[in-house]
Amino acid sequence: MTDLKRIAALLVALATAPVVAQSPVATQAPANHLGVASCASGVCHGVAKPLDGTHVLRNEYVTWSHFDPHAGAYRSLRSEASARMAARLGIESAEREPLCLDCHAENVPRAARGPRFQFDDGIGCEACHGASSRWIASHDDQPSVTHADNLAHGLAALEQAEVRAAVCTACHVGSTDRHANHRLMAAGHPRLVFELDTYSELWRTSGGREHYRRDDDYRKRKTESDSVAVWLAGLLESAEQSLGIVASDRHSQGVFPDFALFNCYSCHRSMRLQRWKEPPGLAPGSLRVNDSALVMLAAALDALDPAGAAKLRAATTALHRAANQDLPAMRAAADSLQQQIPLLRQQLATRRISAADRNAMQDAILAAAERGEYPDYAAAEQAAMAVTLLFASSGRPLDAEPRIEALFADLKDDERYDAARFSRILNLVR
Amino acid sequence: MRYRPLIAALLIATAFAAVASDEHGKPIERDHVTAPVAPLMQTVAEAQTKSAGCNDCHQATDLPTMHASPAVVLGCTDCHGGNASVRWSGAAVAATPDYAAARDRAHVLPRYPADWHHPVSANPERSYTLLNREAPEFIRFVNPSDYRVVREACGACHMKTILAAERSLMSTNAMFWGGAAYNNGLLPFKNYLLGEAYTRDGEAAILEGAPATAEDRAIHGIIQRLYPLPRWQNLEPADIFRVFEDGGRNLSNLFPETGLPNAAGQIQRLEEPGRPDFRQSNRGRGTGARIAVPVLNIHKTRLNDPLAWFLGTNDQPGDYRSSGCSACHVVYANDRDPKHSGAYAEFGHTGTTQTVDPTIPRDRPGHPLTHAFSRAIPTSQCMVCHMHQPNLFMNTYLGYTMWDYESDAPSMWPKEQRYPNAAQMRSMLDRNPEGAVVRGLWGDPEFLKRVSELNPTLQDTQFADYHGHGWNFRAVYKRDRKGNLLDAAGTVVANDDPQKFKKAVHLSSSHADAGMHCVDCHFAQDAHGNGHLYGEVAQAVEIDCKDCHGTVSGYPTLRTSGPAAGPNGTDLSVLRNPDGRRRFEWLNGKLIQRSVLNPALEWELSLVKDSVTPAHPGYNEKAARAKLMSRDTKQLSWGTQLASAELAHADEQMECYACHTSWTTACGGCHLPIEANWKTESHRYEGGVARNWSSYNPQVARDDVFMLGLRGPTEGGKVAPVRSSSALVLSSTNANRERIYVQQPPIAASGYSSQAMNPHYPHTERKTETKGCTDCHLSASGNNNAVIAQTLGLGTQFMNLLGFHAWVGTTEEVVAVQVTEWDEPQAVIGSYLHRYAYPDWAARHRERDLALPTAQTHGSGTARCLQLRGEYLYVAEGEHGLVVYDAASIGNKGVSQRLITAPFSPLGHDTRVRSKNATCVALPTTQPVHPARNQGELMRATNLEQPAAAIYNYALVSDASEGLILVDINTLADGEFRNNRLHRALTWNPGGVLDGARHVTIGGNVAYVIAHAGLVVVDLSDPLAPKALATVPLSNGRASALQFRYLFVTDAEGLKVVDVTQPAQARLLPAATLRLDHAQGVFAARTYIYVADGAAGLAIVDIERPEQPRLLMHYDAEGAIQDARDVVVASTNASLFAYVADGSGGLKVLQLTAPDSQPNFYGFSPEPKPQLIARYTTRHPALALSRPLERDRAVDETGGQIAVFGRRGARPFNGAEMRRLYLDRDGAPWVVPDD
């Protein structure tokens, strides 16, 4: 079991953590989704207990069935909550609504579904690993078939942080084609929360069972991404996708941009509490575009490229201001900010993150907290996850780490979030 | 110690050279190329090169890799071997030499082309050991999944499953061989030793089980190692038959020496002067057909074989299948009923193919439907093997049982009697081991195929469409205890209603009715095994009812929890059907299961917890009351407030199917008549032909017997239904066609009778037709005494075997009257069956005015009481005392005096016990037993046998002057002929209490003696220290018969009823007395009691309510019965018969029920419709009849076990457990309402 077991439990307890999943860029290839059952055989990935001496655990299907939230993605559309949401939204059934199915099922065209494909399997193997019809017959033939061969046949290179980021954010953040809009949220959909590294680990070890093991064999066949790199890739992809949504004009509702593009907490404030504070540079009452990835990116850049960080912060602030100005300005600001992401990605990709960098990033996040840059819960949970993964990536065990425990205990209730208190507790994690 | 040589023989048996000749000709020597092992993975291009030449002719096939999964990449030769580089550019099939040459270069060729019908690819008929002789390369060519070669073809992916499957009971047959060996006294080990397995080259193999700790082996019944079955020729007999005793000098000049033949037969030619000895040979055991018939049978007669190591026999509907993995996973056309075959039904039942491969002929039986593996295995595929009585008998699941030759006889027997010659008989018997087949219409395969098409025209039953082994299976319908057909509402359906079989409820399992097939409950592990060796079917099952239905307190876990389940069970929730869907799914609080065979079918599971939760829509008060009933029999309160320990029917104590069973099969035995002159092929190991063969003849297969007992500890020790499981009676006809023993039941290794019983799962659960309160407890209206007698395993004297002879005591001699044919079916002469099976002989019998022609006699004293058991006839002969005759040669035409008192000389054999006036003799059971075997650590601790009650060592003799005499008769069951001397062990008559003793009835440890004083109840718990318990005055009492709580007694006033619920408080029920003028011998069979009423004939009295007997009729056969003195009742096939000792009128045989006289003949107790069918005039007045073999008596009234229970630790209820079902803590009977 990993050190993250405990943190997993803590995170799961986060009141607002959504269980959503995604169907990635699966439609790109003329390959078919053969369905979970094609992988589930007892001689393939469906053994009852993980096997030793094999290159994969072989019980991935069983783990998925019981412990992977993705397996329940479609089933959740049958729940009473989904029925209520559907009623509020005026749609006949969540189970048939493309808006829902895009992320709660492998909503690929009928022609791309194999004979054993089951729609109600929710987010199955191929949602992430890619449609299997072109590689299923060959992917196990080691060593004559290499990982590269499999990738060439359409297996998704999920070990690569960028690929994984793209696959996961497609649902957990959204994209211009796929956006959990404010109507959906208002009807009862949980707020989207995502951080690639934390969620990857949580998912990889969900239920205390490993979906895959990063063992020698894994390292031999695949490049292993450092968790900080995964974090950064996730932030970049999240930022790029969410900015893209803002920049596009596809989600406005009448005269307003879609409110789900904004940070929920910039409107959804308790009327009883007056301790809210806008981040520096914004007037009280400003609506803030959902900038949680940008805020974290800026903090990370503080350690690596202070000037770049300042530039990013400035551009973020500009976006917020533009969002309070008018719709074209907002889109333009988002568009210009989005243009910066590929450059940042390139900049980060060429840089090897050292231990000193990690420490500096952590310091920067703590400093940002002290500066009041996490005025609301959405930013704080990102900071908490970031600090935790940086803490862990320095090789320190998370299990029974009281400071981490205290951090997530403080975040238990978003209604009771207090930025100053959070900053104090966060600063203890060093 | 008597087993030591046997075990040695077992170990060295395979070292013997084959003694049998081979009729298959010389094998063709070939240089086979062994194909490489099929790879785990390969590229598609690589695989294609391995199919290139094959596809030239096999231009299309169904699933090229047999697997539906595209993940499997295989070329033809990966699995089959052969040469894919041989190319052909012509038509797919061409009748040219070039084509044949190319084919033969590409294919792997057999060593025995004629046996395989080369080049035809259909599975040959009855190939059996051909697989053991054939080259592995060719076996791989025809069936890569055959176990001999499966590692090479399937091992890369499926090795774990292969190792398990080879060890599963479907391959080893250990449950059957072990049970047969123990139950018939061959091997004393309930942890069985024997199992079938072969090496790649077809050699006999010892099989090691998966590793297990000693503790696990003990808890789960896991066997470490199984040995091959020894050759029958080498194996000594276990049976205590006189012909097997050591010694003797010669038999005859034609004696077949099958064990150790001497060079020129010189020894056999020795002939001593004087009377020929009837013994088998001048050699010892295991030679000269001194062999164990059950073992011969396993080797040579189709029982439940072939198993998975061999191909199916591919000769009859229900017999088409392959071997190894394909035995199950490749579907053949076997049955046209969709309930049995699902969507495969439309493809017929003649084993023909639907393949798209142009080279496979569509009309030749023996081909699979398609070249495809399937997990959607229809029940009809399972039924290829599981249609046989000792083989779980899954017919019950579909609502069928073995046909008894009687129902709808007019449609099944030829109008003209058949006299088949030997060749015709063999051609039928090789397919179907039933002796009767040679005379019936169904011996013709073309008739057999169409039997179920007769259904619309049939009167008595309906037939299944599968005919594995060539057999017929009749449908079982809901009936009341009188045998009336009932519809779903319980309303009687008239027998003349043309729609009666549509209206009456066909008692198939409700699971089958829901569309379920075997594979919908028995998943991968149940089918493949878990790698451990087991000897008991129930030990090897992982699924349990509650895994899918839950319990009163919990919803199902979808984790298996049966005896073979792993620590956490198999996770059923992850199972996927072939169509990719989840097999189980919870949807909105409902548990849904989806059919493996039919993607359009799903059903909701009944959840036990819902059925007992009052607020739930699924609540059922009757179910809730039964499941939540308290153990407190005074209050009979019930409800969810009770803790599990307080529940009367807690699932920890009882199998769910103890109640959830609509009927159970009961095979009241099989007759194995060995024929020395039948030269036949062995079905196992090295095969080969040798003389000696036995047909296999079910005698009484009923569906109305419900019994309860306890499972052994490895299976949870719960209360479970018990069935009689194919007990044997053995006969043997030697080379001179002398019957050297006749219908002899063996004795089990534990000394109990071999009339084996076994807890089992009947697989007949239904929602409405379950067992109710009065099936196991006393009814308030007092009408279920016979039912409870049956339930407890006490027997009901209904399915008794009275075989070839009826044994009659007369004033001056004892007479054995031949009452049946010897041929199969062994019809009672003059009976309904006799008329259809043997119309010529029946006509001759009518011409003789029903007189039976054949009897054997021996002079005696006045034989008022006699009893045959084993090969001995015990006769109370008044002033001669007790005389025990040797009756072993009763059917032997080579012996002039067939009943003898001194087979050697009086000096070596004295089985007479002199007494002053022996009036009656009674044995505690009519089943042969030998308590001396049931001793020691092996029996007590290892085999978990309970000790036999001491009473079973004795014969009880009543003597009018001396009282009660006990004689230890064990010496006649010990196989040693030099100690056959009987002595009295006890004479007991304190204070003259037994003066005038004239009749004894035994109920376990209690004897009911009729004497001057009346009925004297004697406790024989310590047989040598009897205690008088009670005396009930009678008016010159005569005879008695016991049925559970009541003893029926005849005296000068008629039939009286004594309540013996507590024998010490036996009390006459004066109101129950039925006036009869001449009441003498009396015999209770279920709800009727038959009283020999002298000049008035046979009185038949309804005792459904024993406290209110009702005279049904007097029957005197229109005056033919003039002086009825005694009567016994027995079943033959589906009919009930009475045998009456009619004084000067001799023996009268009455058919009590027959399909034409009593359409309700399948009922628990149909009303008798007596008809006189045969008579035999004795030279002296007939006084008494020997009681028949009690085939459903597992245990006695005081809890003493009689019949062997085939599995370790399984047993009938003991006395205390029985009493708990009907007596409260104070010893008073408690009752349940009748509804």
Interface residues (C-beta under 8 A of the other chain):
Chain A: L34 G35 V36 A37 S38 A40 S41 G42 V43 C44 G46 A48 Y61 V62 S65 H66 R78 P115 R116 F117 Q118 S133 I136 A137 S138 D140 D141 Q142 S144 V145
Chain B: L40 M41 Q42 T43 V44 S69 P70 A71 V72 V73 C157 H158 T161 A524 T570 D571 S573 V574 R576 N577 P578 D579 G580 R581 R582 L587 N588
